[in-house]
Amino acid sequence: MVSHIEQQIQARIARVRAEEERKRQQREELAAARTAGLAKRHVAKLRALAEKGRSLAPPIDLNNESLAASGAL
């Protein structure tokens, strides 16, 4: 026979496990939403840059004769 105290302990353990599972599921859902949102923002940024005729890479000037940050030529 299981005592009243043991039943309370088992019930408490079950509640904690259920809460941990709920939190884990919530973290997974938020991570998925965050990933999807980031991808959508990235696509929107690339689309906006393409409409302006720009890319993410900075322009390269092969005729740049300015000094490097170190002062070297």
Secondary structure, 3 states (H helix, E strand, C coil): CCCHHHHHHHHHHHHHHHHHHHHHHHHHHHHHHHHHHHHHHHHHHHHHHHHCCCCCCCCCCCCCCCCCCCCCC
